[in-house]
């Protein structure tokens, strides 16, 4: 399922890079969700990205950790594992829009995009499954325990949310 999500996201993002009208129609805009009932935007924003680097990082993280979650869910849930994985990914998309929806439902000019919420759900599933697993990051030559990485990731996301204006 991870491969299918990566391929679909790459294709939709590539199409949106070439067609700004399509990108605009798929972005998350809390105002349009609330006032025009364009609820599809709550999901579609996760299939478009702000650029090739944004797309590559999200899909790379999903590829690295998605298989681990898929395999674990298959062991624990059997044939229902893929359904649970899909629900986890969709839940990450939906849950990640809640803060933006709450803050921007009356702000017509706010838009956001990207699968960061869904990929974070997958990443944190791996951290939950194996908190002592060592993770290695580019340019950091020492292993980082998954739980430490997770705390750092949350701190960075909080900081980025407070200072950022990139709508990713």
Rosetta blueprint (number, residue, H / E / L):
1 X L
2 X H
3 X H
4 X H
5 X H
6 X H
7 X H
8 X H
9 X H
10 X H
11 X H
12 X H
13 X H
14 X H
15 X H
16 X H
17 X H
18 X H
19 X L
20 X H
21 X H
22 X H
23 X H
24 X H
25 X H
26 X H
27 X L
28 X E
29 X L
30 X H
31 X H
32 X H
33 X H
34 X H
35 X H
36 X H
37 X L
38 X L
39 X L
40 X L
41 X H
42 X H
43 X H
44 X H
45 X H
46 X H
47 X H
48 X L
49 X L
50 X L
51 X L
52 X H
53 X H
54 X H
55 X H
56 X H
57 X H
58 X H
59 X H
60 X H
61 X H
62 X H
63 X H
64 X H
65 X H
66 X H
67 X H
68 X H
69 X H
70 X H
71 X H
72 X H
73 X H
74 X H
75 X H
76 X H
77 X H
78 X H
79 X H
80 X H
81 X H
82 X H
83 X H
84 X H
85 X H
86 X H
87 X H
88 X H
89 X H
90 X H
91 X H
92 X H
93 X H
94 X H
95 X H
96 X H
97 X H
98 X H
99 X H
100 X H
101 X H
102 X H
103 X H
104 X H
105 X L
106 X L
107 X L
108 X L
109 X L
110 X L
111 X L
112 X E
113 X L
114 X L
115 X L
116 X H
117 X H
118 X H
119 X H
120 X H
121 X H
122 X H
123 X H
124 X H
125 X H
126 X H
127 X H
128 X H
129 X H
130 X L
131 X L
132 X L
133 X L
134 X E
135 X E
136 X E
137 X E
138 X L
139 X L
140 X E
141 X E
142 X E
143 X E
144 X E
145 X E
146 X H
147 X H
148 X H
149 X H
150 X H
151 X H
152 X H
153 X H
154 X H
155 X H
156 X H
157 X H
158 X H
159 X H
160 X H
161 X H
162 X H
163 X H
164 X L
165 X L
166 X L
167 X L
168 X L
